[in-house]
Amino acid sequence: MQISPIFGNQHSDELSAFIAIAETGSFAEAALRLGRHPSIMSKRMAALEGRLGIRLIARSTRRIKLTEAGLMYLERVREAARILEDAEQEMSRHASQARGVLRLALPGSLGRLWLAGPVAQFAQAHPAITVNAEYSDAYVDVIAGGFDVCIRVGALPDSSLVATRLCDHRRILCAAPAYLARYGEPDRPSALAGHRLLGHSGLKHYPALHFSRAGETEVVRAPGCFISNDGEALLQAARLGLGILGSSNWLVAQDLHQGRLRRVLADWTFDTASAIYLLRPSLKFPPQKVLAFKVWMERVFAAGPPWSREL
């Protein structure tokens, strides 16, 4: 019986030597079993007895016998070894199965619109996993917050997290048909200066809008006639025909599909390119529940993001 190195290599070697000597009744046979020289067995046995301060074996010219203390110690060591072996086997089974609590940090608007369904389907397909999903548009510290997985929108800063790119993140301009009928449609970004714009104060470069097309670039400063740090509030204003909205494509996809909004300057790329990422802590052995969720979300986005079917 080999003893787990959880006790430290030196103590584990001593205990393994003791068990082998007790079971074979011979230093030579114990050495053969463990692949060591008999003199090493003798040294390890002496070290163990010295550390415990008690004689464990009675040496004779024929065989080695355990003392009363040795018999008692052997029983306890075997019991401890069995407990450790059972624990390691249980952990091995646990590591190979997707189970336990999975803590998710998901973006608020995007999560509610497009991720809540796939997350619920994942939970349904993995009954041994308890999903704890928190939705917020605020920045989340994955490690400090104790999250297993985070889905984040935008440019990815350098970090110790492992990132999986799910899809591109694009921003587009759109407006209600009633607005375009009243004010007309701009033919290039510079024409936005004569329009009513809905401004998102939470964007990094606000109020500057960056456009590009086939080598052309234009930057328009557009403080807007209606300003908010909430994309859904701006969407409501756009539906009412208050102005032209610059928004993430996933937020307005259903409105575009159903005709409540129309694309504006569709042949121009609006804002800087970014992406949507699945982030997880960098671990040598990631839990199966985390890997299962990663694979699930990769499948969800494999044929393109869910909202792309609406565009």
For each residue, the residues with C-beta under 8 A, 3 or more apart:
1: 16 19 20 23 78 81
2: 12 16
3: 7 12 15 16 19 77 81 84
4: 7 12 81 84 85 88
5: 8 9 12
6: 12 84
7: 3 4 11 12 15
8: 5 11 12
9: 5 12 13
10: 13 14 47
11: 7 8 14 15
12: 2 3 4 5 6 7 8 9 15 16
13: 9 10 16 17 44
14: 10 11 17 18 44 45 47 48 51
15: 3 7 11 12 18 19 48 77 81
16: 1 2 3 12 13 19 20 34
17: 13 14 20 21 30 34 36 40 41 44 45 48
18: 14 15 21 22 44 45 48 56 73 74 77
19: 1 3 15 16 22 23 74 77 78 81
20: 1 16 17 23 24 29 30 33 34 41
21: 17 18 24 25 26 27 30 41 45 57 64
22: 18 19 25 57 66 70 74
23: 1 19 20 30
24: 20 21 29 30 33
25: 21 22 29 63 64 65
26: 21 29 30 63 64
27: 21 30 31 38 41 42 45 64
28: 31 32 38
29: 20 24 25 26 32 33
30: 17 20 21 23 24 26 27 33 34 38 41
31: 27 28 34 35 36 37 38 40 41
32: 28 29 35
33: 20 24 29 30
34: 16 17 20 30 31 41
35: 31 32
36: 17 31 40 41
37: 31 40 41
38: 27 28 30 31 41 42
39: 42 43
40: 17 31 36 37 43 44
41: 17 20 21 27 30 31 34 36 37 38 44 45
42: 27 38 39 45 46
43: 39 40 46 47
44: 13 14 17 18 40 41 47 48
45: 14 17 18 21 27 41 42 48 49 56 57
46: 42 43 49 50
47: 10 14 43 44 50 51
48: 14 15 17 18 44 45 51 52 56
49: 45 46 52 53 54 55 56 57
50: 46 47 53
51: 14 47 48
52: 48 49 56 73
53: 49 50
54: 49 69
55: 49 58 67 69 70
56: 18 45 48 49 52 66 67 69 70 73
57: 21 22 45 49 64 65 66 67 70
58: 55 64 65 66 67 70
59: 64
60: 63 64 65
61:
62:
63: 25 26 60
64: 21 25 26 27 57 58 59 60
65: 25 57 58 60
66: 22 56 57 58 70 71 74
67: 55 56 57 58 70 71
68: 71 72
69: 54 55 56 72 73
70: 22 55 56 57 58 66 67 73 74
71: 66 67 68 74 75
72: 68 69 75 76
73: 18 52 56 69 70 76 77
74: 18 19 22 66 70 71 77 78
75: 71 72 78 79
76: 72 73 79 80
77: 3 15 18 19 73 74 80 81
78: 1 19 74 75 81 82
79: 75 76 82 83
80: 76 77 83 84
81: 1 3 4 15 19 77 78 84 85
82: 78 79 85 86
83: 79 80 86 87
84: 3 4 6 80 81 87 88
85: 4 81 82 88 89
86: 82 83 89 90
87: 83 84 90 91
88: 4 84 85 91 92
89: 85 86 92 93
90: 86 87 93 94
91: 87 88 94 95
92: 88 89 95 96
93: 89 90 96 97
94: 90 91 97 99 100
95: 91 92 285 287 288
96: 92 93 288
97: 93 94 128 288
98: 126 128 129 287 288 289 291 292
99: 94 128 129 288 289
100: 94 128 129 130 287 289
101: 129 130 132
102: 129 130 131 132 148 149 289 290 293
103: 132 134 145 146 147 148 149
104: 119 131 132 133 134 147 148 149 150 151 293
105: 134 136 140 142 145 147 149 150 151
106: 110 111 115 119 133 134 135 136 150 151
107: 110 111 115 135 136 137 151 152 153
108: 111 112 135 136 137
109: 112 113 137 231 232 251
110: 106 107 113 114 115 151 153 248 250 251 276
111: 106 107 108 114 115 116 119 133 135 151
112: 108 109 115 116 135
113: 109 110 116 250 251 307
114: 110 111 117 118 250 305 306 307
115: 106 107 110 111 112 118 119 151
116: 111 112 113 119 120 133 135
117: 114 120 121
118: 114 115 121 122 296 297 300 306
119: 104 106 111 115 116 122 123 131 133
120: 116 117 123 124
121: 117 118 124 125
122: 118 119 125 126 129 131 292 293 296
123: 119 120 126 127 129 130 131
124: 120 121 127
125: 121 122 296
126: 98 122 123 129 289 292
127: 123 124
128: 97 98 99 100
129: 98 99 100 101 102 122 123 126 289 292
130: 100 101 102 123
131: 102 104 119 122 123
132: 101 102 103 104
133: 104 106 111 116 119
134: 103 104 105 106 147
135: 106 107 108 111 112 116
136: 105 106 107 108 140
137: 107 108 109
138:
139:
140: 105 136 145 147 150 152
141: 144 145
142: 105 145 147 150 161 279 280 281
143: 146 160 161 281
144: 141
145: 103 105 140 141 142
146: 103 143
147: 103 104 105 134 140 142 150
148: 102 103 104 280 281 287 289 290 293
149: 102 103 104 105 278 279 280 290 293 294
150: 104 105 106 140 142 147 161 278 279 280
151: 104 105 106 107 110 111 115 166 276 277 278 279 297
152: 107 140 156 276 277 279
153: 107 110 169 248 274 276
154: 169 274 275
155: 272 274 275
156: 152 159 163 275 277
157:
158:
159: 156 279
160: 143 281 282
161: 142 143 150 279 280 281 282
162: 279 280 281 282
163: 156 277 278 279
164: 277 278 279 280 294 297 298
165: 275 276 277
166: 151 275 276 277 278 297 298 301 305
167: 275 276 301 304 305
168: 273 274 275 276
169: 153 154 248 249 250 273 274 275 276
170: 248 249 270 273
171: 246 247 248 249 270 271
172: 246 247 249 252 263 266 270
173: 244 245 246 263 264 265 270
174: 238 244 245 247 252 255 256 261 262 263 264
175: 179 180 185 238 241 243 244 245 261 262 264
176: 179 180 238 239 240 241 260 261 262
177: 180 181 259 261 262
178: 181 182 241
179: 175 176 182 183 196 238 241 242 243 244
180: 175 176 177 183 184 185 262 264
181: 177 178
182: 178 179 241
183: 179 180 195 196
184: 180
185: 175 180 264
186: 189 191 192 194 195 244 264 265
187: 191
188: 191 218 265 268
189: 186 192 209 211 218 220 265 268
190: 193 218 220
191: 186 187 188 194 195
192: 186 189 195 197 209 220 222 244
193: 190 220 222
194: 186 191
195: 183 186 191 192 243 244
196: 179 183 224 225 226 242 243 244
197: 192 222 223 224 225 243 244 246
198: 224 225 226 227 228 234 237 238 242 243 244 245 246
199: 206 207 222 223 224 226 227 228 234
200: 203 206 227 228 229 231 234 246 247
201: 206 227 228 229
202: 206 229 230
203: 200 206 271
204:
205: 208 209 210 271
206: 199 200 201 202 203
207: 199 221 222 223 224
208: 205 219 220 221 222
209: 189 192 205 219 220 221 222 246 270 271
210: 205 217 218 219 270 271 272
211: 189 216 217 218 219 220 265 268 269 270
212: 215 216 217 218 268 269
213: 216 267 268 269
214:
215: 212
216: 211 212 213
217: 210 211 212
218: 188 189 190 210 211 212
219: 208 209 210 211
220: 189 190 192 193 208 209 211
221: 207 208 209
222: 192 193 197 199 207 208 209
223: 197 199 207 227
224: 196 197 198 199 207 227 243
225: 196 197 198 242 243
226: 196 198 199 234 237 242 243
227: 198 199 200 201 223 224
228: 198 199 200 201 233 234 237
229: 200 201 202
230: 202 233 234
231: 109 200 234 235 247 248 251
232: 109 235 236 251
233: 228 230 236 237
234: 198 199 200 226 228 230 231 237 238 245 247
235: 231 232 238 239 245 247 251 252 255
236: 232 233 239 240
237: 198 226 228 233 234 240 242 243 245
238: 174 175 176 179 198 234 235 241 242 243 244 245 247 252 255 261
239: 176 235 236 255 260 261
240: 176 236 237
241: 175 176 178 179 182 238
242: 179 196 198 225 226 237 238
243: 175 179 195 196 197 198 224 225 226 237 238
244: 173 174 175 179 186 192 195 196 197 198 238 264
245: 173 174 175 198 234 235 237 238 252 261
246: 171 172 173 197 198 200 209 270 271
247: 171 172 174 200 231 234 235 238 251 252
248: 110 153 169 170 171 231 251 252
249: 169 170 171 172 252 253 307 311
250: 110 113 114 169 253 305 307
251: 109 110 113 231 232 235 247 248
252: 172 174 235 238 245 247 248 249 255 256 261
253: 249 250 256 257 307 308 310 311
254: 257 258 307 310
255: 174 235 238 239 252 258 260 261
256: 174 252 253 259 260 261 262 263 310 311
257: 253 254 310 311
258: 254 255
259: 177 256 262
260: 176 239 255 256
261: 174 175 176 177 238 239 245 252 255 256
262: 174 175 176 177 180 256 259
263: 172 173 174 256 266
264: 173 174 175 180 185 186 244
265: 173 186 188 189 211 268 270
266: 172 263
267: 213
268: 188 189 211 212 213 265
269: 211 212 213 273
270: 170 171 172 173 209 210 211 246 265
271: 171 203 205 209 210 246
272: 155 210
273: 168 169 170 269
274: 153 154 155 168 169
275: 154 155 156 165 166 167 168 169
276: 110 151 152 153 165 166 167 168 169 305
277: 151 152 156 163 164 165 166
278: 149 150 151 163 164 166 294 297 298
279: 142 149 150 151 152 159 161 162 163 164
280: 142 148 149 150 161 162 164 283 286 290 294
281: 142 143 148 160 161 162 286
282: 160 161 162
283: 280 286 287
284:
285: 95
286: 280 281 283 290 291
287: 95 98 100 148 283 290 291
288: 95 96 97 98 99 291 292
289: 98 99 100 102 126 129 148 292 293
290: 102 148 149 280 286 287 293 294
291: 98 286 287 288 294 295
292: 98 122 126 129 288 289 295 296
293: 102 104 122 148 149 289 290 296 297
294: 149 164 278 280 290 291 297 298
295: 291 292 298 299
296: 118 122 125 292 293 299 300
297: 118 151 164 166 278 293 294 300 301
298: 164 166 278 294 295 301 302
299: 295 296 302
300: 118 296 297 306
301: 166 167 297 298 304 305 306
302: 298 299
303:
304: 167 301 308 309
305: 114 166 167 250 276 301 308
306: 114 118 300 301 309
307: 113 114 249 250 253 254 310 311
308: 253 304 305 311
309: 304 306
310: 253 254 256 257 307
311: 249 253 256 257 307 308
